[in-house]
């Protein structure tokens, strides 16, 4: 018999391992995400062409299902004869690297700041939350453009810009969770037992917000990928000769009328990855929500 979230002791969050994949498991989304991760690691070995290989005689070859296309370039070629499929595979690695480091660093920074604000309260909470309010009041893209213009464009700059932009989201959510958790009896008993803030953070508070952080991080994968693509499209993110989906969009924007596939294919890659991460994040949120009654 499968455990129901409503049958668990009060205050206990259900573990993801208590829910085996069933008919409601997002198989398609997980398959897409696993495929993206695999391409990020094994892309150089499965890519049919070198991503930067030029062949002007093959410029603007259409996809294989369009008249004039061939299996040599299944998704067609761009204005310089570069294979679009190979470039999409190469761009996958950049998207995964940016998403991983940006989410890990912004999550770690925002979680630490949110825990401090929620646990200690007082002036620490007031100052931190006012900084969060200021951060959230600035349009993310405008802040990113300012930072990217000040720093040298590149992979590290994109990660820094995303971390500066998104840490406040984690801080606000974690702070709300800690405000509730710090009033629990086990936290009070830990204080009476002489446990310091670091021990309470690591042993009593952090394990109880892992589910929330997992859901938030999963839902932000798509946002980070779109953010990186936007910066690269505007020329403030990834720079050639590095390849990203945003760089591909920027390179193909001048040929959208006569070579639609050059801008459509990387756009579809971005759309599928973001959609898959959002659907998986929605499912994960339902699974880890203790108030959700299993049907």
N, C-alpha and C positions, 0 to 999 in steps of 0.2 A: 504494500500500500504506500502510495506516495505521500510525503508529508505536505500538509497545507500550511500556507503562511499564517492563516488564522489560528492554527493549532499550536503554534510556537509560543513559548513563554513570552510574556510582555517584555518589550525592550530588546528582544533578540531578533537580529536580522537574518533572513534565510541565506544560506550559502548557495553560490552558483552551482556547486557540485550536487546539491539536493534536487536539482531539476535537470534530468537527462534530456537531450534533444528529442523532441517529439514532433507531432504534426505541425506545431506552430513555430518550429525552429526555422529561422531565416536562411535556409540552405543556399539560395541563390546569392544572397548578400555575402555570406561567409565564403562561398566559392570565389566570388569576385575579389574579395579582400585577400584571400589566400593566394589567388593568382597574381595579384599585384605584388605581394610580398615575395613570391617566388621569382617573378620577373626582375625585381630589384636586386636579388642575389645572383641569379643565374643568367641575367640578361645578356652579358657579353658572350656567353657560350651558345645561346639560342638565337641570337640576332642574325637574320639572313644576310645582312650587309653591314659594312662599317657605317656608323651613323653619320660620319662626316665625309663619306666618300662622294666625290663629285662626278657626275656624268652628264654633261650638258646635252648629249645626244638623247638622253632619256628624260629631259625636263618636261614637266607637266604631263607625265603619263597618268591616265586615269586609273581608278581601281579596277580590279579584275572583272567585276560584274558590269562595267560600263564598256561600251564599244570602244575598242582600241586598247583596252587594258590587257595585262598579262599576269600570269602567276609569278613572274620574276619579281614583280612589285605588287603584292596583293592589295595594298591600300593606296597605291599610286606613288608618285614622286612630286617633289616641290619644284620651285623655279630653277634650282641648281642641279636637278636630277638626283637628289638625295632620297633614299628610300624612307617613306613616312613611317612604315611599321617599325623599322629599325630605330628611328628617332623617337618614336613613342616608347619603345622598350627602354631606350637609354634614359629618357626623361622620367621613367618610373622610379629609377634609383634616386634621383634628386628629390622627387616628391616624397618618397618614403623617408629619406634622411632628414629633410626639413620638418616633416610632420613629427617624426620621432623626437628629435632634439628640442623642437619648439614646445611640444606638449609636455615633455619631461621637465624641462627647465622652468617653463611658466607654471606648471602644476606644482613643482617643488617650492618655488618662490611664493606663489600665492597661498599654498597650503600652510607654509610656515608662518607667513604674515597673518593669515586668517586665524590660525590657532592661537597666536599671541594676543590678537585683538579680542577674540572670544573668551579666552581663559582668564586673562588678567583684567580686562575691562578698564574702567576709569579713563585716565587721560590717554593711555596707549590705544584704547579702543576708539576714542574720539578722533585722535590725530590720524590713525590709520584709515578709518572709515571716511574721513574727509578727503584724504588722498585718493581713496578708491572712488569716491563720488566725482572728484575732479577728473580722474582718469576716464571714468565711464561717460562723462559729459562731452569728451572730445571725440569727434567721429574717428573711428579706427583707421580708416584709409587716409584721412588728413594727417593724423599723427604719424602714420607709417611713411607717408610721402616726405614729411619734414625730417624724420630720422634717416630715411634712406638717402635723402639729398645731402645731409651733413656727412654721413659715413660713406666710405667707398663701396659701390655696389658689389655684390657677390653673395656667396652662400652664407658666410658668417653674418653678414649684415641682415639678410633676410631672417635668420634665426633670432638675432637680437631684436629686430623690429617686432616680430611676432611675440616674443617673450614680454617685451615692454607693453605691448598692446593687450595681451590676454591674461596677465597675472592677476589683474583686479577681479576678473570673473571668478577665479578660484578662491580668492581671498574673501569675497562677499559670501559665497555659498558655504565655505568651510567655517567662517565665523558664525553663521547662523546655526550650523550643526553643533559647533562647540558650545554655544550659549545654552543649548538644550542638554548636551551630554554632561557639562560640568556640574549640573544640579543632581545628577544621579547619585545613588547611595554609594556605589562602589568607588566613585571619585572622592566622596567625603571620607570614606573609610581609608582610602589610600593616603589622604592628607593626614588623618589621625595617626596612621602608622608611620608617619615621618617621611613619606615619599616626596621627592622634590618635583618641580615642574617638568624636568626632562623625563623622569621616570613615568610620571602621569601621562605625558604626551605620547611616549613611545609604547607603553604597555596598556594604557586604558582608553586613550582618546583616538589615537591614530588607527588602531584596528577597526574602530566603529565608523570611520568615515571612508574606508577603502571602497565600499560599494558605490558611494556617491562619486568618488574620484574616478572610478572606472567608467561609470556612465558618462560623466562630463568629458573625460578624455576621449571616449569613443565618439561622442557627438561632435567634438571639435576637430576631428580628423578632416572632415570635409571642409570645414571653415578654413583651416590652415592651408589646405591644398589650394583652395580658391584664392586665398590671400596671397600666397606665393605666386600663383599664376598672374594675379592682377599686378603685382609689383614688377614681375618680369615682363609682362606685356607693356608696361609703361617705361621700361628701360631702367628701372631702379632696383631690380632684383638680380636674378641669375644672368650672367653675361656670357656671350659666346667667347670661346668655343664650347663652353659647357652647354648642355642641352636640358631644357625643361619644357614641360607642356606650355607654360606661358611664353617662353621664347619662341616655340613653334607657332603659337598664335600670332605673335608680333611679326614674325618673318612672313607669314602668309596673308596678313591683312590687306596687302596691296594687290592680291591676286584672287580675291574672293569671288569676283564675277566670272573669271575664266578658269579657275582651278579651285572649285568649292571644297574638294576633298582635303586640300592642304590645311585648311582651318577647321573643317568639320571633324576630322578624325581625332586630333588631340582634344577638341571640345567634347567629343563623345567619351573619351577616356576620363576626362575630368568629371563629367556628369555621372558616369557609371560608378566611379570610385566614391564620389561624395554621396550619391544615393545609397550605395551599399553600406557605407559607414553610418549614415543616418538611420537606416532601417535596422541595422544590427544594434545601434545604440538604443533605439526605441524598444526593441525586444529585450535587451539587457536591463533597461530601466524597469520594465514590467516584471521581469524575473526577480530582480533584487528589491522590489518594493514590498515591504512587509505588510502593507495594507491591501495588496492584491490577492484576491481569493482565486485559487486555481480552479478552473472549470473542468 
